[in-house]
Amino acid sequence: MNHDEDLLEQLVADHRSMLVHFSELSGIPSGDRQRKRLAALVTDQLVRHTRAEEEHLYPLVRDRLPDGPAVVERELADHRGVEALLVELRRTHVTSPTFDRLVARLTEEVTRHAGDEEARLFPAVRAVTTEAELHELAALARETKESSTGRPRYQRPSERPADHLPPPERSLTERVRELLTPGGPH
């Protein structure tokens, strides 16, 4: 971890690290236990990262940006959705097709969220904050990440982000059963 980074540089570095892990996950075959271990590492990093944003970035956004309260609410809604996926991912066995689907959804959500922050939010924050403040906040964010448990908070199922992925492939058994069911496929 680079202690010369300011808060925004630190958060961008976190985003890059998570995207690398998502890429690594996609290269490991379905059902491989290494996928579960890597998903646990991603979960830990994501939770620590979101705690740092919530405690040190979002109060600044709320207080200094004209639309700050609304921006923070959107960001927090994204965090709740990601944490709901993390909770579900922790409970899902690595050999389940649901595991791969959850990883794909998590990758999609985190990539979108990080891209939006980097393109819109971080430049707006940099414009209303001094370098000294951002360096001070970086030190506080590091402390928050180190002291966080890295475990997601429980989220109600209604807080999960929408699944925009194509439907999962049906098994041969499911297709045959549908074909043999009275009325057959429509």
Disulfide bonds with the S-S distance in Angstrom:
none
